[in-house]
């Protein structure tokens, strides 16, 4: 896995740029990751990101937009507003998680 | 630009791709392929229009969408729940078989966290998908807009749908 420097810190990423090590991420990285994909992070974005991190910790996989709505309580419509066009992948990226694998 | 490798999500605008999905089947198992693909496409920034026609109408009818059924009849791929044994087709039309198979399928779908047909359509609309009902089917089944979900954009002709989906990739299910 390539190593890159993000916000002054060395982290492992995959070929696309997604972080690959759960523990190399913390909230201090989130604004930089968000900025890199054109998103200015707000507290609401961070609430979604925190849910994703916590859910990944217990489930071992990245929540889909469906799960972020039903379990996390963030309506799909709002997810599309916060993370336009490709919410599932964008929020996973900012949270330092792999792309969601689930179909729904 | 950042000085590190970040994924290219193509910005905040839609991808420019457009899909037209025509749902013509009213069996529960055949409702899902269109819903899953529509949802996946929307999550990738693809514009999606769904056209419901013939038996696919049940998917958008408020009193039927949650009452769709699955029958093993005519489905040679159907296996018994245990033993990887093909289900004899002679059993498929037996009384109660459709109800049992439907309950099983609904349970399996729910266990995967996949929504029911009406909930799935809610999600598709919330994601920006558009729903359209077929004029000929409405006339044939004596259905009006009052029988359909509120978020159906309208009862339109096939020609109208073709016009709305100019340049789209078409999927007929």
Interface residues (C-beta under 8 A of the other chain):
Chain A: X2 X4 X5 X6 X13 X16 X17 X18 X32 X33 X35 X36 X37 X38 X64 X65 X66 X67 X69 X70 X75 X76 X77 X80 X84 X85 X86 X87 X88 X89 X90 X93 X102 X103 X104
Chain B: X2 X3 X4 X5 X6 X7 X9 X10 X11 X12 X13 X14 X15 X36 X39 X40 X43 X44 X45 X112 X113 X114 X115 X120 X123 X126 X127 X128
